[in-house]
């Protein structure tokens, strides 16, 4: 989570060159896909999601956003649908850059959509079950992927708005030792609620 407050400070200090800008804090949940293997699958529970973003508006309709999230998921290896091995917690930190289209940024209600790129840093996976099984710590690679989002904000007052958003991150990293690599079918889908401050 250390990357999130550091980015928040940097975003607040960012020079105001656009017609308008806003910063936002987000909280919500994240879902990732299962990864089938021979006779089992790698499963991660629904996780938590926290983030910050800075949006620079070029006009009433077009904007660019940078954002950072932290996603946390607890994982297991399942056999016949039953949890057989605890593999510990996977923490992902996506850093995203998107171009967005807004229906009308200056109106009270503003639906929007966007797309861009995400770089995702992931923690290693480790647990006592993995150690006892002789597997040890599993490395998960960091990589770049596609991201897309859709959301809507509603202005409570002139500077403040609440927003809801769904964000897809195309992230399918390789994991494990070099001689037994496994591609995790993660591709997080993040659902979040945010508080936006316009300046």
QUIKA-V336287 format. One record per backbone hydrogen bond with DSSP energy under -0.5 kcal/mol. NH is the residue of the N-H (numbers start at 1). CO is the residue of the C=O. E is the energy in kcal/mol with one decimal. If there is no record, write none. Layout:
# QUIKA-V336287
NH:CO:E
NH:CO:E
This chain:
# QUIKA-V336287
4:1:-0.9
5:1:-1.0
6:2:-1.4
7:3:-2.2
8:4:-2.4
9:5:-2.1
10:6:-1.8
11:7:-2.6
12:8:-2.1
13:9:-1.6
14:11:-1.0
17:15:-1.1
19:57:-1.3
20:57:-0.8
22:55:-2.1
23:197:-2.0
24:53:-2.1
25:195:-1.6
26:51:-2.8
27:193:-1.9
28:49:-2.4
29:191:-2.4
30:47:-2.1
31:189:-2.1
33:186:-2.1
35:42:-2.3
36:34:-0.6
37:40:-3.2
39:37:-0.7
40:37:-0.9
41:78:-1.8
42:35:-2.9
43:41:-0.6
43:76:-3.0
45:74:-2.7
47:30:-2.9
48:72:-1.3
49:28:-1.9
50:70:-1.7
51:26:-1.9
52:68:-2.1
53:24:-2.0
54:66:-2.7
55:22:-3.0
56:64:-3.0
57:20:-2.4
57:55:-0.6
58:56:-0.6
58:62:-2.1
59:62:-1.5
63:100:-1.9
64:56:-2.1
65:98:-2.7
66:54:-2.3
67:96:-2.0
68:52:-2.4
69:94:-2.2
70:50:-2.6
71:92:-3.1
72:48:-1.9
73:90:-2.5
75:88:-3.0
76:43:-2.9
77:85:-2.5
78:41:-3.0
78:76:-0.6
79:82:-2.7
82:79:-1.8
84:77:-3.0
85:77:-1.4
87:75:-2.1
88:75:-0.7
90:73:-3.4
91:89:-0.5
92:71:-2.7
92:90:-0.5
93:121:-3.1
95:119:-2.9
96:67:-2.5
96:94:-0.5
97:117:-2.5
98:65:-2.4
99:115:-2.4
100:63:-3.0
101:113:-3.0
102:61:-3.3
103:111:-2.8
105:60:-2.3
107:104:-1.4
110:108:-0.5
110:153:-2.7
112:151:-2.8
113:101:-2.0
114:149:-2.2
115:99:-1.8
116:147:-2.5
117:97:-2.0
118:145:-2.9
119:95:-2.8
120:118:-0.5
120:143:-2.7
121:93:-1.9
121:119:-0.5
123:91:-2.4
125:138:-3.0
131:127:-1.9
132:128:-2.9
133:129:-1.7
134:131:-1.5
135:130:-2.3
136:130:-1.5
138:125:-3.3
139:137:-0.5
141:174:-2.3
143:120:-1.5
145:118:-3.0
147:116:-2.2
148:168:-1.7
149:114:-2.4
150:166:-2.2
151:112:-2.6
152:164:-2.1
153:110:-1.6
154:162:-3.1
155:108:-2.6
156:160:-1.7
157:160:-1.7
161:196:-2.2
162:154:-2.4
163:194:-2.3
164:152:-2.2
165:192:-2.3
166:150:-2.8
167:190:-2.6
168:148:-3.2
169:188:-2.4
170:146:-3.5
171:169:-1.4
175:182:-1.7
176:139:-1.7
180:177:-1.7
181:178:-0.5
182:175:-2.4
184:173:-3.0
184:182:-0.7
186:171:-0.5
186:184:-1.7
187:171:-3.0
189:31:-2.4
190:167:-3.2
190:188:-0.5
191:29:-2.7
192:165:-2.5
192:190:-0.5
193:27:-2.7
194:163:-2.8
195:25:-1.9
196:161:-3.3
196:194:-0.5
197:23:-2.9
198:159:-3.4
199:21:-2.5
